[in-house]
Amino acid sequence: MPQKMVQGVKIMETGHKEWQFDYQESDMESAYRRGDWHSWQELVRWLEQKGEEHKRLTPGETVAMVEDLRSLMQSGTPFTKDPNRAYQMAHKFRAENNRRFAQEHAREVSEAKAQGKK
């Protein structure tokens, strides 16, 4: 089965996956139940490598959660063992990260079109 990387997250291409681009509090709780995390980096690493395999998370939810958790790391936010608190803190970055993702996607589409005309 072919795989690709999306924002550092390993995704298996099946053609049958849903691509919701937002995650819920229950998705964060589910990710927290998959390990005994002690840092944002540990959780991000697991999501990058195994999150997409978890039946509860769609590839888009996994990518969105990784983006938001990376934003928490970059802002220096202390790690919390409380998944509900983690969701509240991380989800604050969703609108900003969605805008960045849309801009990157538009740039990639534009570049692909430009290459197709050559």
Buried (B, 14 or more C-beta within 10 A) or exposed (E): EEEEEBBBBBBEEEEEEEEBBBBEEEBBBBBBEBEEBEEBEEBBBBBBEBBBEBEBBBBBBBBBBBBBBBBBBEEEBEBBEEBEEBBEBBBBBBEEBBEEBEEEEEEEEEEEEEEEEE
